[in-house]
Amino acid sequence: MKTSSSLKTLKKRDRNCRIIRRKGRIYVINKKNPRFKARQG
């Protein structure tokens, strides 16, 4: 899982990416292709 300062660019890498907030952290998850996972914070 990548840690990134800007998730907006990571969200654009694949159209199945979703931005989700969990426990004060922001995550990009992708169920179809899990290698696009990332988090911020």
Backbone bond lengths (Angstrom), bond angles and torsions (degrees), N, CA, C in turn:
res aa  C-N    CA-C-N  psi(-1)  N-CA   C-N-CA  omega(-1)  CA-C   N-CA-C  phi
1 M - - - 1.451 - - 1.524 109.16 -
2 K 1.311 116.39 127.93 1.454 120.87 -179.68 1.525 110.49 -82.30
3 T 1.322 116.00 144.78 1.466 120.87 170.66 1.517 106.61 -105.91
4 S 1.326 116.02 128.36 1.449 119.59 -171.90 1.515 110.58 -136.24
5 S 1.339 115.82 154.41 1.459 119.54 177.38 1.519 111.64 -88.83
6 S 1.329 116.89 -20.80 1.460 120.44 178.30 1.520 109.03 -132.28
7 L 1.326 115.69 115.72 1.468 119.12 -178.11 1.522 112.76 -91.29
8 K 1.317 116.58 -12.61 1.458 118.90 -177.81 1.525 111.22 -62.94
9 T 1.331 115.87 -38.31 1.466 118.33 179.43 1.519 110.71 -71.36
10 L 1.344 117.33 -34.67 1.466 119.26 179.59 1.518 111.50 -70.84
11 K 1.313 116.61 -29.13 1.462 119.56 178.82 1.526 110.64 -66.89
12 K 1.328 116.89 -30.32 1.462 120.12 -176.39 1.528 112.93 -78.79
13 R 1.344 117.89 -8.60 1.461 118.86 -176.08 1.518 112.89 -67.59
14 D 1.336 116.59 -27.61 1.463 119.60 -177.95 1.520 107.84 -147.32
15 R 1.324 117.55 145.58 1.462 117.25 -174.71 1.523 113.93 -79.84
16 N 1.356 117.55 -7.13 1.463 119.41 176.33 1.524 112.90 -92.26
17 C 1.328 117.63 1.50 1.464 120.89 -178.19 1.521 110.46 -72.01
18 R 1.335 116.09 140.20 1.458 122.23 177.32 1.517 108.68 -129.22
19 I 1.328 116.39 141.79 1.465 121.23 175.32 1.524 108.18 -96.65
20 I 1.339 116.23 128.70 1.460 121.99 -175.02 1.515 109.01 -135.73
21 R 1.352 117.14 139.43 1.459 120.95 176.20 1.516 109.52 -100.97
22 R 1.329 115.74 126.57 1.466 121.25 176.72 1.509 108.72 -137.35
23 K 1.347 116.63 123.73 1.465 122.35 174.26 1.524 112.18 53.65
24 G 1.323 116.97 42.62 1.456 120.65 177.59 1.515 114.82 78.65
25 R 1.304 118.33 -1.16 1.454 121.67 177.67 1.515 109.23 -109.80
26 I 1.314 115.47 153.19 1.455 120.32 179.03 1.526 107.69 -108.88
27 Y 1.323 115.59 130.66 1.462 121.18 -176.92 1.520 110.12 -121.50
28 V 1.320 115.55 148.19 1.461 121.67 165.28 1.516 105.80 -107.98
29 I 1.329 116.82 121.62 1.460 120.02 177.54 1.524 108.95 -122.75
30 N 1.318 114.01 153.97 1.458 120.29 -179.60 1.521 107.37 -145.82
31 K 1.317 115.72 109.72 1.467 119.21 -175.65 1.517 112.26 -73.13
32 K 1.330 117.52 -31.32 1.453 119.44 -177.54 1.521 111.89 -75.44
33 N 1.353 116.32 -34.84 1.458 120.61 -176.23 1.529 108.50 -138.07
34 P 1.343 118.18 88.79 1.467 121.45 -170.20 1.525 114.66 -65.66
35 R 1.339 119.11 -7.65 1.456 117.37 -179.44 1.517 112.72 -75.02
36 F 1.330 118.50 -5.35 1.456 121.25 178.01 1.525 112.98 -91.28
37 K 1.332 118.10 13.15 1.462 119.80 -178.53 1.539 110.41 -67.33
38 A 1.355 115.38 142.67 1.464 120.15 177.07 1.516 107.79 -154.89
39 R 1.359 115.02 160.58 1.442 118.55 174.91 1.509 110.12 -143.19
40 Q 1.348 114.79 159.82 1.459 121.64 178.32 1.518 108.37 -133.31
41 G 1.354 116.64 137.27 1.457 121.15 177.69 1.501 113.22 90.69
